[in-house]
Amino acid sequence: MDWEGLSDEQVAILVASILGDGEITKCYPYDRRVNNSYREHFGMGQLSYRQWKQKKLSDLFYLRGNNLVSRSVPLMTKLFPHFYPDNKKHIPFELLEDIHHPSFLLTLYLDDGSLLLSKRFNHNKKEIQFTPHIAFYLQAFSRQQLEQLAIWMKARYDINVRTTGTPSGTGYYLKTTKVTDTFDILSLFEPYITELPEFTYKLSWETRLQTEVETYQQTHPDYKIRVSVPARPYSDEDIALLINWKQQGVTDKEIARRLNRTYWSVVYKWQDVKNREA
């Protein structure tokens, strides 16, 4: 495919946008336009994200009110039959061969995804267990296409998602089922937090979790909150370092950075250490 000078990142953002919230407009009979164009409607609460897209594709996209659009250009005309072979949006796997940049996953996620937190209450122990999941709400596509997309995501980005049932659309979307898979995807998104600070709640596990913790500390103040984190065992050396740094007054955030672990992993490991010493 001739992408007319677009970079790898620009191609990734464009293709994901068409699969997500965007569309290539049709050219109807007697239409004065010679070429197709791009259009994406959005709520003004997501303006900063669309400004990010426009900046990334400044030679193609421009903002018009609460729409991100392109002029009628030959590139959109070439792309239209790949995405709409039967006038219905389709995942063009032949074009995905050109996609390598992680901005494809990021754009697909910010267009049509969520960071979900499942909650399990143990009222006898007065505990709340939080488990994170990543969802890609692509229920406009068939189960067969979604399963093929999941295989492609694994091959291209080494991430694992599976089809999950839903009453809307064609009946399926993609979702992580293991905590490690969720954190693998979030690690790919982490470099973009500084570019998209208003979407930290979707890109940063620590930020999202802290919001949930603060909420449940108000509604269930006498409950202990536990968090599912990737199962990477602490070595004896890790534990010794943790104890030493805590005694020195080093913050949990800094210890997490030094041990290359999540903040909440350190918090709950320290609780475990104290419980064993008690």
C-alpha positions in Angstrom: 0.0 0.0 0.0 1.3 3.5 -0.9 0.7 5.6 2.2 1.8 8.8 0.4 4.6 9.7 2.7 3.0 9.0 6.0 5.3 7.7 8.8 4.8 4.4 10.6 3.2 6.2 13.5 0.9 8.2 11.3 -0.2 5.1 9.4 -0.9 3.3 12.7 -3.0 6.2 14.1 -4.9 6.6 10.8 -5.8 2.9 10.5 -6.8 2.6 14.1 -8.9 5.8 13.9 -10.9 4.4 10.9 -11.5 1.1 12.8 -12.5 3.1 15.9 -14.4 6.3 16.1 -13.7 7.5 12.6 -15.2 6.8 9.2 -14.3 7.3 5.5 -17.3 9.2 4.0 -19.0 7.8 0.9 -19.1 9.4 -2.5 -22.7 9.2 -3.7 -23.8 9.4 -7.4 -23.9 13.0 -8.6 -21.6 13.9 -5.7 -19.5 16.9 -6.7 -16.5 15.4 -4.8 -14.0 13.3 -6.7 -12.4 11.7 -3.6 -13.5 10.4 -0.3 -12.7 12.1 3.0 -12.3 11.3 6.7 -14.7 12.3 9.5 -14.7 11.7 13.2 -17.3 13.2 15.6 -16.4 13.6 19.3 -17.6 15.1 22.5 -15.8 18.2 23.6 -14.6 16.4 26.7 -12.2 14.5 24.4 -11.0 17.6 22.5 -7.4 17.2 23.8 -7.2 13.7 22.4 -8.4 14.8 19.0 -6.0 17.7 19.1 -3.3 15.1 19.7 -4.5 13.2 16.6 -4.6 16.4 14.5 -1.1 17.3 15.6 0.2 13.8 14.7 -1.4 14.0 11.2 -1.3 17.7 10.7 -1.0 17.5 6.9 -4.1 15.4 6.7 -6.5 16.2 9.6 -8.0 19.4 10.8 -10.6 20.3 13.4 -14.0 21.7 12.5 -16.1 22.3 15.6 -16.4 18.9 17.3 -15.4 17.0 14.2 -11.9 15.8 13.1 -11.9 15.7 9.4 -9.8 15.6 6.3 -10.2 17.1 2.8 -11.4 14.9 0.0 -8.1 13.3 -0.9 -6.9 10.3 -3.1 -5.6 8.4 0.0 -9.1 8.1 1.4 -10.4 7.0 -1.9 -7.8 4.2 -2.0 -8.5 3.2 1.5 -12.3 3.1 1.2 -12.7 -0.3 -0.5 -10.3 -1.9 2.0 -12.4 -0.8 5.0 -15.9 -1.1 3.3 -15.7 -3.9 0.8 -19.5 -4.4 1.1 -20.4 -1.0 2.4 -20.0 -2.2 6.0 -16.9 -1.5 8.1 -14.4 -4.3 7.9 -11.0 -5.0 9.5 -8.5 -4.8 6.5 -6.0 -7.4 7.6 -4.0 -6.9 4.4 -3.3 -3.3 5.6 -2.4 -4.4 9.1 0.7 -5.9 7.6 2.0 -2.3 7.3 1.3 -1.6 11.0 4.1 -1.9 13.6 3.9 1.2 15.7 2.3 0.9 19.2 0.3 4.0 18.5 -2.1 1.7 16.7 -3.1 0.0 19.9 -3.1 3.3 21.8 -5.5 4.9 19.3 -7.8 1.8 19.2 -7.9 1.8 23.0 -8.5 5.6 23.4 -11.2 5.5 20.7 -13.0 2.3 21.9 -11.4 0.9 25.0 -11.6 1.0 28.8 -9.5 0.2 31.8 -11.9 -1.9 33.8 -11.7 -2.8 37.5 -13.6 -5.9 38.6 -14.4 -5.9 42.3 -15.0 -8.9 44.6 -16.2 -8.3 48.2 -15.4 -10.7 51.0 -17.7 -9.4 53.8 -16.5 -12.0 56.3 -12.9 -10.8 56.1 -13.9 -7.3 55.2 -11.8 -7.2 52.1 -12.3 -5.8 48.6 -10.3 -7.4 45.8 -9.6 -5.3 42.7 -8.6 -6.9 39.4 -7.8 -4.8 36.3 -8.8 -5.6 32.7 -8.3 -3.9 29.4 -11.3 -3.9 27.0 -11.4 -3.0 23.3 -15.1 -2.4 22.5 -15.0 -3.3 18.9 -18.4 -5.0 18.8 -19.1 -3.6 15.3 -17.0 -6.4 13.9 -17.8 -10.1 13.8 -16.5 -12.7 16.3 -14.4 -14.2 13.5 -12.8 -10.9 12.7 -12.1 -10.1 16.3 -10.5 -13.5 16.9 -8.3 -12.9 13.9 -7.4 -9.5 15.2 -6.5 -11.0 18.6 -4.1 -13.4 16.8 -2.6 -10.5 15.0 -2.2 -8.5 18.2 -0.3 -11.4 19.8 2.0 -11.8 16.8 2.7 -8.1 16.4 2.7 -6.8 20.0 3.0 -10.0 22.1 -0.2 -9.2 24.0 -3.1 -11.5 24.8 -6.8 -10.6 24.5 -9.8 -12.8 24.0 -13.4 -12.4 22.6 -16.0 -11.8 25.3 -19.7 -11.8 24.9 -21.8 -8.6 25.1 -25.5 -7.9 24.3 -24.6 -5.0 22.0 -23.3 -4.8 18.4 -22.4 -8.2 16.9 -22.2 -9.7 20.3 -18.5 -9.7 21.1 -15.6 -7.5 22.1 -11.9 -8.1 23.1 -10.7 -8.2 26.7 -7.7 -9.3 28.7 -8.4 -12.2 31.0 -5.1 -12.3 33.0 -3.7 -9.6 35.1 -0.3 -10.0 33.5 -1.9 -9.4 30.1 -3.4 -6.1 31.3 -0.1 -4.9 32.7 1.7 -5.8 29.4 -0.7 -3.5 27.5 -0.4 -0.7 30.0 3.4 -0.9 29.8 3.1 -0.2 26.1 0.9 2.9 26.8 3.1 4.3 29.6 5.3 6.5 27.4 2.2 8.3 26.2 1.0 9.5 29.6 3.1 12.7 29.3 1.6 13.4 25.8 -2.0 12.7 26.9 -2.1 13.8 30.6 -5.9 14.2 30.6 -6.2 10.4 29.9 -4.0 9.3 32.7 -7.1 7.6 34.2 -7.1 5.2 31.2 -3.3 4.9 30.8 -2.0 4.7 34.4 -3.0 1.8 36.7 -1.7 3.6 39.7 -3.8 6.7 39.0 -7.0 4.8 38.3 -6.6 2.5 41.3 -5.9 5.4 43.6 -9.2 7.0 42.6 -11.0 3.7 43.3 -9.3 3.3 46.6 -10.2 6.8 47.8 -13.9 6.1 46.8 -14.1 2.8 48.7 -12.3 4.2 51.7 -15.2 6.5 52.1 -18.0 3.9 51.5 -16.2 1.0 53.2 -13.8 2.6 55.6 -13.2 -0.6 57.7 -12.5 -2.8 54.7 -9.0 -3.8 53.5 -8.3 -3.3 49.8 -6.3 -5.9 48.0 -5.1 -5.7 44.4 -4.4 -8.3 41.9 -0.9 -7.6 40.6 1.4 -9.7 38.3 2.7 -12.7 40.1 6.5 -12.0 40.1 7.9 -13.4 43.3 10.1 -11.2 45.6 13.5 -12.7 46.1 15.2 -12.7 49.5 17.4 -9.9 48.3 14.3 -7.9 47.2 12.7 -8.3 50.6 16.0 -7.3 52.4 16.2 -4.2 50.2 12.6 -3.4 50.8 13.0 -3.6 54.6 16.2 -1.6 54.5 14.8 1.2 52.4 11.6 1.4 54.5 13.7 1.8 57.6 15.6 4.6 55.8 12.3 6.4 55.1 12.4 5.8 51.3 8.9 6.3 49.7 6.9 3.4 48.3 7.0 5.1 44.9 10.7 5.3 44.9 11.1 1.7 46.1 8.8 0.6 43.3 11.1 2.4 40.8 14.2 0.8 42.3 12.8 -2.7 42.2 11.1 -2.2 38.8 7.7 -3.0 40.3 4.3 -1.3 40.6 3.6 1.0 43.5 0.8 -1.2 44.8 3.0 -4.3 44.6 5.4 -2.7 47.0 2.5 -1.5 49.3 1.0 -4.9 49.7 4.4 -6.7 49.9 5.3 -4.4 52.8 2.0 -5.3 54.5 2.8 -8.9 54.0 6.3 -8.5 55.5 4.9 -6.7 58.6 2.3 -9.3 59.1 4.9 -12.1 59.1 7.1 -10.2 61.5 4.1 -9.5 63.9 
